Amino acid sequence: MSYYKVIKGKKYDRELLEAADEAIAGVNDNRISIADAKKLYEKVIDGNSYTDIEKSTVKYIRDNYKWTPKADEWFRAEIRRWATRK
């Protein structure tokens, strides 16, 4: 299986997309909770770099998945903090 998933001709990080799919299936509310956001964050930082593919994938997830307000706020803040340290 490929590291990437192609959607409408654009490459995305398969592992991040699968984690987002698992997150929205969890409680059957179709939203990413703060606990889910923390799991996604760990997957983003696991390689100690924020690649262009990961950035595109995070944007795709942010645009196409529902988030709880707290999860959305926390995830944005943590990604910004982490990315500025890189």
C-alpha positions as CSV (number, residue, x, y, z in Angstrom):
1,M,0.0,0.0,0.0
2,S,1.2,3.4,-0.9
3,Y,2.3,6.0,1.7
4,Y,0.0,8.5,-0.2
5,K,-3.6,8.6,-1.0
6,V,-4.6,10.5,-4.2
7,I,-7.8,12.5,-4.1
8,K,-8.8,14.4,-7.2
9,G,-5.2,14.1,-8.5
10,K,-3.5,15.5,-5.4
11,K,-1.3,13.4,-3.0
12,Y,-2.2,13.3,0.7
13,D,-0.7,11.4,3.7
14,R,-2.6,8.2,3.9
15,E,-1.9,7.6,7.6
16,L,-3.3,11.0,8.6
17,L,-6.4,10.5,6.5
18,E,-7.0,7.1,8.0
19,A,-6.6,8.6,11.5
20,A,-9.1,11.3,10.7
21,D,-11.6,8.6,9.3
22,E,-11.1,6.6,12.5
23,A,-11.7,9.7,14.6
24,I,-15.0,10.6,13.1
25,A,-16.2,7.0,13.3
26,G,-15.4,6.6,17.0
27,V,-18.3,8.1,18.9
28,N,-20.6,8.2,15.9
29,D,-20.9,12.0,16.1
30,N,-18.8,12.4,12.9
31,R,-16.6,15.0,14.6
32,I,-12.9,15.1,15.6
33,S,-12.7,15.6,19.4
34,I,-9.8,17.0,21.3
35,A,-8.6,13.4,22.0
36,D,-8.7,12.7,18.3
37,A,-6.9,16.0,17.6
38,K,-4.1,14.9,19.9
39,K,-3.7,11.6,18.0
40,L,-3.6,13.5,14.7
41,Y,-1.0,15.9,16.1
42,E,1.2,13.1,17.2
43,K,1.1,11.6,13.7
44,V,2.0,15.0,12.2
45,I,5.1,15.5,14.4
46,D,6.3,11.9,14.4
47,G,8.9,12.5,11.7
48,N,10.1,15.7,13.4
49,S,9.3,17.8,10.3
50,Y,6.1,19.2,8.8
51,T,6.3,18.2,5.2
52,D,4.3,19.9,2.3
53,I,2.3,16.7,2.0
54,E,1.4,16.8,5.7
55,K,0.5,20.5,5.4
56,S,-1.8,19.7,2.5
57,T,-3.3,16.8,4.3
58,V,-4.0,18.8,7.5
59,K,-5.6,21.5,5.3
60,Y,-7.7,18.8,3.6
61,I,-8.8,17.4,7.0
62,R,-9.6,20.8,8.4
63,D,-11.7,21.7,5.3
64,N,-13.5,18.3,4.9
65,Y,-14.0,17.0,8.5
66,K,-16.1,18.4,11.3
67,W,-14.2,19.3,14.5
68,T,-15.4,20.2,18.0
69,P,-14.6,23.8,18.7
70,K,-12.1,22.9,21.4
71,A,-10.4,20.4,19.2
72,D,-10.2,22.9,16.4
73,E,-8.7,25.6,18.6
74,W,-6.2,23.2,20.3
75,F,-5.0,21.6,17.1
76,R,-4.4,25.0,15.3
77,A,-2.6,26.3,18.3
78,E,-0.4,23.3,18.7
79,I,0.5,23.0,15.1
80,R,1.4,26.7,15.0
81,R,3.6,26.4,18.1
82,W,5.3,23.3,16.8
83,A,5.9,24.7,13.3
84,T,7.5,27.9,14.6
85,R,10.0,25.8,16.5
86,K,11.0,24.0,13.4
